[in-house]
Amino acid sequence: MTTTARHARRTLIGTVTSTKTQKTITVEVERTFKHAKYGKYLRRRKRYLAHDEKGEAQLGDNVELVSTRPLSKRKRWRLLRVLGHSQLGGLHHGDAAAEIMADITGKTAPAAEVEQ
């Protein structure tokens, strides 16, 4: 083995579900598999924290992750590339539960908590 050869690293493809933290994105990866006994195809989703140094990924983008050394308690992946941009374009969606409660009670949230 040569010293220039690099070990193959595991990659995942998923959708960005959150970009609220600095240099970190939450990516949801969906996998399908066949049940061993019943033969039915099942879908399972898992969320991974990934390092996004440049802040390239936006909410809803399809991205490719690559495994890396542990960067924090839960972060073991980094963003390799953005495969496709979403139509959302990084729009912020407010907290749905807070909006519903505001409609029910007739009270508005304090200005510090509402982001627009």
Secondary structure, 3 states (H helix, E strand, C coil): CCCCCCCCCCEEEEEEEEEEECCEEEEEEEEEEECCCCCCEEEEEEEEEEECCCCCCCCCCEEEEEECCCCCCCEEEEEEEEEECCCCCCCCCCCHHHHHHHHHHCCCCCCCCCCC
